[in-house]
Amino acid sequence: MRITRRQLVAIGAGAAASATLGRWPLLAQTGPLITKQIPSSKEAVPVVGLGTRSYHGGPSPDERAPLRDTLKAFVEAGGKVIDTAPSYGNSETVLGELIAELGVRDKVFLATKVDRPGREAGIERMNASLASLRVHRVDLMQVHNLVDATTQLNTLREWKQAGRIRYAGVTTSSERQHPDLERLMRQESLDFIQLDYALDHREAAERLLPLAAERGGAVLVNLPFGRGRLFQAGGERPLPAWASEIDCKSWAQVFLKYVVSHPAVTCAIPGMTKPQHAQDNLGAARGRLPNEAMRRRMEQLLAEL
């Protein structure tokens, strides 16, 4: 059965606040969205971005309209980080066309991936990605699922030096790869890592997130809503009374605020293909974030659902 959100609300602009988790302070906010800094550059990005695994399909206006409207709503609300990959069907092509149509390239932080073994195959794949995205440079290029990571990272360093990318990183969305990711994080200097982390899937918090903080890497979080169980657990239940203490108006915001309040997490990248989802998700980047005591309460809530 398809799980939908209990309630989607249009989020008005809210005053952002600061919170403190352990010994890492979250920056006081002066803009409309909470931001965190990329450790290697101190560039700030909003803590909620856009994943585009579902940005594929045909060229008809009816098929593209919801994706265009979602991207437009995301950028107009202050969203910036957009993550894609050549393995997401024709998502790079669709995204490139929509970004060009909306004229928002200078407003977004564009990330994609390389997923081929071998130096020449990796270069060919990355050149194709830039062509599909209609850009000469992307902000972040990531080695997808650690495929031939050492070889590709050598190329990424060259591309970074040449100005074809701004940041280099690696990704995984599987707990099975966490040991390999940990070894790579200890061996390499990485601007970014991307991994899976959610209220119901917290394994990354044991070793990888503390290591990212120690090594000075930014963290993108994929699958911040888990793999479906969180919305199933929330269902049609009303939000707990304490949700107002962290300015949450939906279950989506509760789940996202748990993720982005971790001190090592830079940005969560939930998938969204409807404008109201963009508005709702970006609501998690406004207002108060949970402190450590609230995070424990959120974990307890999940255990009780």
Secondary structure as UniProt FT lines:
FT   STRAND          20..21
FT   TURN            22..23
FT   STRAND          24..25
FT   STRAND          35..37
FT   TURN            39..41
FT   STRAND          44..46
FT   STRAND          50..51
FT   TURN            53..54
FT   HELIX           61..76
FT   TURN            77..78
FT   STRAND          81..83
FT   TURN            86..87
FT   TURN            89..90
FT   HELIX           91..102
FT   HELIX           105..107
FT   STRAND          109..114
FT   HELIX           119..133
FT   STRAND          138..143
FT   HELIX           144..146
FT   TURN            147..148
FT   HELIX           149..162
FT   STRAND          165..171
FT   HELIX           175..177
FT   HELIX           178..187
FT   STRAND          192..196
FT   TURN            199..200
FT   HELIX           203..205
FT   TURN            206..207
FT   HELIX           208..215
FT   STRAND          218..222
FT   TURN            224..228
FT   HELIX           229..234
FT   TURN            235..236
FT   HELIX           241..246
FT   HELIX           251..260
FT   TURN            263..264
FT   STRAND          267..268
FT   HELIX           275..282
FT   HELIX           283..285
FT   HELIX           292..304
//
